[in-house]
Amino acid sequence: MMSKFLRSVAYRQFTRLLWSYIGSSKRYPLPCCAYNEIRKQFPSQNGHYRGFEDEENE
C-alpha cells in the first residue's frame, strides 16, 4: 500500500517538474521512461498498474 502512495506522489512531482501546476481539469500522459522508472522504484505487490486514463469528451 505504501508503494502505491509513493508512486502517486512521484507521478505528481514529475508532472509538476514538466508542466508546473496544471490543475485538475488538464491531464497529460507522462513519457514511458518516467512510468517505467517510477514503477521500478515503487513496484506493485501484484504487478498490475492502471496506467493513464483519458477522460471521455461528452
C-alpha distances in whole Angstrom, upper triangle without the diagonal:
4,5,5,7,9,10,11,13,15,16,17,19,20,22,23,25,26,27,27,26,27,26,24,27,27,24,25,23,22,24,23,23,20,18,19,18,15,14,15,14,10,10,8,8,11,13,13,13,15,17,19,21,24,25,29,32,34
4,5,5,6,9,10,11,12,14,15,16,18,20,21,22,25,26,25,25,25,25,23,27,26,24,24,23,21,23,22,22,19,17,18,17,14,13,14,12,9,10,10,10,13,14,15,14,16,18,20,22,25,27,30,33,35
4,5,5,6,9,10,10,12,14,15,16,18,20,21,22,24,24,24,24,24,23,26,25,22,22,20,19,20,19,18,16,14,14,13,10,9,10,9,5,6,7,8,11,12,12,12,14,15,18,20,23,25,28,31,34
4,6,5,6,9,10,11,12,14,15,17,19,20,21,23,23,22,22,22,20,23,22,19,20,18,17,19,18,18,15,13,14,14,11,9,12,11,7,8,7,9,11,11,11,9,11,12,15,17,20,22,25,28,30
4,5,5,6,9,10,11,12,14,16,17,18,20,21,21,20,20,20,18,21,21,19,20,18,17,20,19,19,16,15,16,15,12,12,14,12,9,11,10,13,15,15,15,13,14,15,16,18,21,22,26,28,31
4,5,5,6,9,10,10,12,14,15,16,18,20,19,19,20,20,19,23,22,19,19,18,16,18,18,17,14,13,14,13,9,10,12,9,7,10,11,13,16,15,15,14,15,15,17,19,22,24,27,30,32
4,5,5,6,9,10,10,12,14,15,17,18,18,18,19,19,18,21,20,17,16,15,13,15,14,14,11,9,11,10,6,7,10,8,6,8,9,12,14,13,13,10,12,11,13,16,19,21,24,27,30
4,5,5,6,9,10,11,12,14,16,16,16,16,16,16,14,17,17,14,14,13,12,15,15,16,12,11,13,13,9,10,13,12,10,12,12,15,17,16,14,11,11,11,12,14,17,18,22,24,27
4,5,5,6,9,10,11,12,14,15,15,14,15,15,15,18,17,16,16,15,14,16,17,17,13,12,15,14,10,12,14,12,11,14,14,17,19,18,18,15,15,15,15,17,19,21,25,27,29
4,5,5,6,8,10,10,12,14,14,15,16,17,17,20,18,16,15,14,11,13,14,13,9,10,12,10,7,10,12,10,9,12,14,17,19,18,17,14,15,14,14,17,19,21,25,27,30
4,6,5,6,9,10,11,12,13,13,13,14,14,16,15,12,11,10,8,11,12,12,8,8,11,11,8,10,13,12,11,13,14,18,19,17,16,13,13,11,11,14,15,18,21,24,27
4,6,5,6,9,10,10,10,10,11,11,11,14,13,11,11,11,10,13,15,15,11,12,15,14,11,14,16,15,14,17,17,21,22,21,19,16,15,14,13,15,16,18,21,23,26
4,5,5,6,9,10,9,10,12,13,14,17,15,14,13,13,11,14,16,15,11,12,15,14,11,14,16,14,14,17,19,22,24,22,22,18,18,16,16,18,19,21,25,26,29
4,5,5,6,9,9,11,12,14,15,17,15,13,11,11,8,10,12,12,8,10,13,11,10,13,15,14,14,17,19,22,24,22,21,18,17,15,14,17,18,21,24,26,29
4,5,5,6,7,8,9,11,12,14,11,10,8,9,7,10,13,13,10,11,15,14,12,15,18,17,17,19,20,24,25,23,22,18,17,14,13,15,16,18,21,22,25
4,5,5,4,6,8,10,12,15,12,12,11,13,11,14,17,16,13,15,18,17,15,18,20,19,19,22,23,27,28,26,25,21,20,18,16,18,18,20,23,24,27
4,6,6,9,11,14,16,18,15,14,13,14,11,13,16,15,12,14,17,15,14,18,19,18,19,22,24,27,29,27,26,22,22,19,18,20,21,23,26,27,30
4,6,9,10,13,15,17,13,12,10,11,9,11,14,14,11,14,17,16,15,18,20,20,20,23,25,28,29,27,26,22,21,18,16,19,19,21,24,25,28
4,6,7,10,13,14,11,10,9,11,11,13,16,17,14,16,19,19,18,21,23,22,23,25,26,30,31,29,27,23,22,19,17,18,17,19,22,22,25
4,6,9,13,14,12,12,12,14,13,16,19,19,16,18,21,20,19,22,24,23,23,26,27,31,32,30,29,25,24,21,19,20,20,21,24,24,27
4,6,9,11,10,11,12,15,14,17,21,21,18,19,23,22,20,23,25,24,24,26,27,30,32,30,28,24,23,21,18,19,18,19,22,22,25
4,7,8,6,8,9,12,13,16,20,21,18,19,22,22,20,23,26,25,24,26,27,30,31,29,27,23,21,19,16,16,15,16,19,18,21
4,6,6,8,11,14,15,19,22,23,20,20,24,24,22,24,27,26,25,27,27,30,31,29,27,23,21,19,16,16,15,15,18,18,20
4,6,7,11,13,15,19,21,23,20,20,23,24,21,23,26,26,24,25,25,28,29,27,25,21,18,17,14,14,13,12,15,15,17
4,7,10,13,16,20,22,24,22,21,25,26,23,25,28,28,27,28,27,30,30,29,26,22,19,18,15,13,11,10,12,12,14
4,7,10,13,16,19,21,19,19,22,23,21,23,26,26,25,26,26,30,30,28,25,21,19,16,13,12,10,10,13,12,15
4,7,10,13,15,18,16,15,19,20,18,19,23,23,22,23,23,26,26,24,22,18,15,13,9,9,8,9,12,13,16
4,6,9,12,15,13,13,16,18,16,18,21,21,21,22,22,26,26,23,21,17,15,12,8,10,8,11,14,15,18
4,7,9,11,10,9,13,15,14,15,18,19,18,19,19,23,23,20,18,14,12,9,6,9,9,12,15,16,20
4,6,8,6,7,10,11,11,13,15,16,16,17,18,22,22,19,18,14,13,10,8,12,12,15,18,20,24
4,5,5,7,9,10,11,13,15,16,17,18,19,23,23,20,19,15,15,12,11,14,15,18,21,23,26
4,5,5,6,9,10,11,12,14,15,15,17,20,20,17,16,13,14,10,11,14,16,19,22,24,28
4,6,5,6,9,10,10,12,14,15,17,21,21,17,17,15,16,13,14,17,19,23,25,27,31
4,5,5,6,8,10,11,12,13,16,19,20,17,17,14,15,12,12,16,18,21,24,26,30
4,6,5,6,8,10,10,11,13,16,17,13,13,10,11,9,10,14,16,19,22,25,28
4,6,5,6,9,10,10,12,15,16,12,13,11,13,11,13,17,19,22,25,28,31
4,5,5,6,9,10,13,16,17,14,15,13,15,14,15,19,21,25,28,30,34
4,5,5,6,8,11,14,16,13,14,12,13,12,14,17,20,23,26,29,32
4,5,5,5,7,11,12,9,10,9,11,11,13,17,20,23,26,29,32
4,6,6,9,12,13,11,12,12,15,14,17,20,23,26,29,32,36
4,6,10,12,15,13,15,14,16,16,18,22,24,27,31,33,37
4,7,9,12,11,12,11,14,14,17,20,23,26,29,32,35
4,6,9,7,9,9,13,13,17,19,23,25,28,32,34
4,6,5,6,7,11,12,16,18,22,24,27,30,33
4,6,8,10,13,16,19,21,25,27,30,33,35
4,6,9,12,15,18,20,24,26,28,32,34
4,7,10,12,16,18,22,24,27,30,33
4,7,9,13,15,18,21,23,27,29
4,6,10,11,15,18,20,24,26
4,7,8,12,14,16,20,23
4,6,10,13,15,19,22
4,6,10,13,16,19
4,6,9,12,15
4,6,9,12
4,6,9
4,6
4
